[in-house]
Amino acid sequence: MAKAARVKKSKSARKLHSRNVVQRKNTSLPMSVFDNVMKQFDAAARKLKLDKSLLEFIKVPRRSTIVKLPVRMDDGSYKMFTGYRVQHSIARGPAKGGVRFHPDVSLDEVQALAAWMTWKCAVVNIPFGGGKGGIICDPQKMSEGELERLTRRYVADLIDIFGPDNDIPAPDVGTGPKVMSWFMDTYSMKDYHAVPSVVTGKPITLGGSLGRSEATGRGVMLSVREAAKYLKLDLTKATGSVQGFGNVGSVSAYLLQDLGVKFTHVSDVTGAIYNPDGIDIYALVKHVAETKSVLGFPGARKVRPNDVLYAKVDILIPAALENQITATNAHRVRAKIVAEGANGPTTPEADTILNKNGVLVIPDILCNAGGVTVSYFEWVQNRIGYFWSEEEVNRRLEEKMVAAFHDVLRTSKENRTSLRIGAFMLAITRVIEVVHLRGIYS
Ligand code: NAD
């Protein structure tokens, strides 16, 4: 390929994958998020020494659907959107996973997120497989009416795929309880009665679960608490840094602050702030609700966004996007614990560097599994038609997260490997066990 064409191709590839793909070191080839999950799977599979054809069967997505969605815009024109739904696994139960509305959504990203859902559900031992969906769109630039029509058209086109026993979506980046309400309503038209259990993350009055909005952050807090006990790190003397101050980042930070952790660095998409004496996370939540930015928070000064990743703190929580800690910057991470609130914030190459440097990485498929765990509780409550108190939900979540943390820790120790590979080994073993019993229909 001519040099000019090569440069042009790599530029357009960069643009296309600006968020979920980073460049490979020393090459112009983009590195996909899906490649990252496959590498993580392969590293664990090699240690398990299982039947290769069975591993191949559970490794790749079972079904990936692409839909083209015509939507009437407010100005009367029609615009075509592209939507995806991927069912990575339905071996242990219905496919489970969120729907993302974002301009950078791609099939590669949705497949990766669907695969992580399979392994996450198996790590916390809930009877779900893995799925994920997404629509390429910019919800910030769409009216509520346009978003509602887009959501309803997406559900209508995929109505035979979804269902409480088949595939159960939830919110992800760019979607929330309102989108889930439209989702549930559109699906319910099919059977002419309300079907709340077809989605989770609904408003409480529509059958949502108490504790769901804080569940992912609570799971991060519980994972960090268990990791700190293991490392004999006193949380009342610990410091922290958080990248991304949305649902996961803010809740993780205030619950850890409740345990005594002092957060010195916080960032969001608008920038990063620093205060060596500690940032009051509850006050920052209020500030962000009012100003839509962490910047300008009294007592803190503005720093470079990446200072948050390189801060000399005990606990770093990446809670924004994929591919943030890579081969090029992993050596600059100085935290003792990296708690992955986001999905896929660390590339496999960066993982190797962090492990070599003695950083304990609590992998996403364990660390942020609190959200899907309470989604499972929501589904259970919808099906039994009886709702638990918030204390009950939090108690059950703690039980699941603590058990999962120690299952992963034990597997990692027994196999002398990282928590990530331990988590994958545990999850793969649990999925394979079911596949063995069910057999493969061919
Ligand atoms: P969110 O939209 O509520 O928050 C995202 C935050 O990241 C925002 O504060 C945004 O400003 C910030 N951000 C975006 N780009 C950034 C950048 N370049 N640098 C710093 N900050 C940036 O989303 P969320 O629900 O908190 O999800 C965050 C991550 O956690 C995603 O990877 C998501 O898949 C994962 N996750 C979420 C849940 C859940 O229940 N919400 C569960 C599991 C995993």
Residues whose N, C-alpha, C, O or C-beta is under 5 A from the ligand:
A	BS01	NAD	V173 G174 T216 Q243 G244 F245 G246 N247 V248 G249 S267 D268 V269 A319 A320 L321 G341 A342 N343 N368 G371
